[in-house]
């Protein structure tokens, strides 16, 4: 049988491409498989290194192939792209690029998520989608009412005033012709709100059953939503050398550019998980509101607000929160406000 030491695996919905090499780097396999043939093929192979991009469905295939005894490694697509040969986009070229990239000693890999971790993240993704849909619905209701001269005040109170107007058929301010179509949008808005509350309860139940998530919730402004999202997203925190590496993975550190020994810092990189980064920035903004009322709550942040705008300080606070999250996950400790104030 032909020796195969490394395989690049390009996945898709139904047609999968394989590219294998031996220990000397010589190509020994170029093959296309249907979905039903993948596991049968790998079950007959001797254990080898399998590399594939961390894209849709990758964690499932990684778990299944790993269970057959192979060493499976997931790679960020952006890091695989430089190894794909020029000459046109094809599955075969992508598989060859995966095969080349997985053997690089400097390659960074993505941890394979368990079904439980994926289920927790799906709760957050579903909730995020419903929040976005509810926001679009509220904006649409406001815009349609504004078309007939009814402009609501900003904030929740103004929107509730619009809902009360539409719920009251006897209110003469809203033209009767608007009520049928807008009432359907209102029903959808309320339905989305009820579904979000149901998902919040499921996330809270997952949070209560996870020790790491409970420890993260001891950090000020970190509740079940952020804590559970951080635990499910980060996985094993010890794979990061320090808190800065974790913050950089989330895209919360400044970008760097320069030459001739002169380094210039730019805006944050915004790399990594956008959802968790957004949650941490929102938490930072919430802490700013609390610190403005009580500077003793977080002296470091209170001093920071004297030197930069609030939005910039919120991002800096998100960076610090990310580092604290890493410290708690990596060491197994709980948050200690006294130590933080002493260090500040």
Residue pairs with C-beta under 8 A, 6 or more apart in sequence:
2 22
2 28
2 29
3 22
3 23
3 28
4 20
4 21
4 22
4 28
4 29
4 45
4 46
4 48
5 21
5 22
5 23
5 48
5 49
6 20
6 21
6 48
6 49
6 50
6 51
6 99
6 102
6 103
7 18
7 19
7 20
7 29
7 48
7 49
7 50
7 51
7 99
8 18
8 19
8 20
8 51
8 52
8 94
8 95
8 96
8 97
8 98
8 99
8 100
8 101
8 102
9 16
9 17
9 18
9 50
9 51
9 52
9 61
9 65
9 95
9 98
10 16
10 17
10 18
10 19
10 52
10 53
10 91
10 92
10 94
10 95
10 98
11 52
11 53
11 55
11 57
11 58
11 61
12 91
13 35
14 34
14 35
15 32
15 33
15 34
15 35
15 91
16 32
16 33
16 34
16 35
16 38
16 91
17 31
17 32
17 33
17 91
17 92
17 94
17 95
18 29
18 30
18 31
18 32
18 33
18 41
18 95
19 27
19 29
19 30
19 92
19 95
19 96
19 98
19 99
20 27
20 28
20 29
20 30
20 48
20 99
21 27
21 28
21 29
21 99
22 28
30 92
31 41
32 91
33 41
38 61
39 64
39 65
39 68
42 50
42 65
42 68
42 70
43 68
45 70
47 69
47 70
47 71
48 70
48 71
49 70
49 71
49 73
49 102
49 103
50 65
50 70
50 71
50 72
50 73
50 102
51 72
51 73
51 75
51 98
51 99
51 101
51 102
51 103
52 58
52 61
52 62
52 72
52 73
52 74
52 75
52 98
53 74
53 75
53 76
53 77
53 80
53 94
53 98
54 74
54 75
54 76
54 77
54 110
55 77
58 74
59 74
59 112
59 113
59 118
62 72
62 74
62 112
63 112
63 114
63 115
65 72
66 72
66 112
72 112
73 102
73 107
73 109
74 109
74 110
74 111
74 112
75 98
75 101
75 102
75 107
75 108
75 109
75 110
76 108
76 110
79 101
79 107
79 108
80 94
80 97
80 98
80 101
81 97
82 101
83 97
83 98
83 100
83 101
83 104
84 93
84 94
84 96
84 97
85 93
85 96
85 97
87 93
101 107
111 235
111 236
111 239
113 121
113 235
117 232
117 235
120 203
120 206
120 228
120 231
120 232
121 229
121 232
121 233
123 199
123 202
123 203
123 206
123 228
124 203
124 225
124 228
124 229
124 232
124 275
125 275
126 199
127 196
127 199
127 200
127 203
128 275
130 192
130 195
130 196
130 199
131 196
133 188
133 192
134 189
134 192
134 193
134 196
137 185
137 188
137 189
137 192
138 159
138 189
140 185
141 159
141 162
141 163
141 166
141 182
141 185
141 186
141 189
142 152
142 159
142 162
144 178
144 181
144 182
144 185
145 151
145 152
145 162
145 165
145 174
145 178
145 182
148 174
148 175
148 178
150 162
150 165
150 173
150 174
152 158
152 159
152 161
152 162
153 161
163 186
164 171
165 171
165 173
165 174
166 174
166 178
166 179
166 182
166 183
166 186
167 186
169 176
169 179
200 224
200 225
203 224
203 225
203 228
204 224
206 213
206 228
207 213
207 214
207 217
207 224
207 227
207 228
208 214
208 224
210 228
210 231
212 231
212 328
212 329
213 224
213 227
213 228
213 230
213 231
214 227
215 328
215 332
215 333
215 334
215 335
216 222
216 226
216 227
216 230
216 231
216 325
216 328
216 329
217 223
217 224
217 227
218 334
218 335
219 321
219 324
219 325
219 328
219 335
220 287
220 290
220 297
220 298
220 335
220 337
221 283
221 284
221 286
221 287
221 290
221 321
222 283
222 321
222 325
225 279
226 276
226 279
226 280
226 283
229 275
229 276
229 279
230 276
230 325
230 329
231 329
233 273
233 275
233 276
234 246
234 325
234 326
234 329
237 246
237 326
237 329
237 330
238 330
240 246
240 249
240 326
240 330
242 326
243 322
243 323
243 324
243 326
243 327
244 253
244 323
245 326
246 322
246 323
246 325
246 326
247 253
247 319
247 322
247 323
247 326
248 269
248 271
249 271
249 272
250 271
250 272
250 273
250 276
250 277
250 280
250 322
251 268
251 269
251 270
251 271
251 272
251 274
251 277
252 268
252 277
252 280
252 315
252 318
252 319
252 322
253 268
253 269
253 319
254 265
254 266
254 267
254 268
254 269
255 265
255 266
255 267
255 268
255 269
256 263
256 264
256 265
256 266
257 263
257 264
257 266
258 264
268 315
270 277
277 318
280 318
280 321
280 322
281 314
281 315
281 318
283 317
283 318
283 321
284 313
284 314
284 315
284 316
284 317
284 318
284 321
285 310
285 311
285 314
285 317
287 297
287 298
287 301
287 317
288 301
288 305
288 310
288 313
288 314
288 317
290 297
290 298
291 297
291 298
291 301
291 302
291 305
292 305
295 302
296 302
298 340
298 344
299 341
299 344
300 320
300 340
300 344
301 313
301 317
303 344
304 313
304 316
304 317
305 313
308 316
324 335
324 340
327 333
328 334
328 335
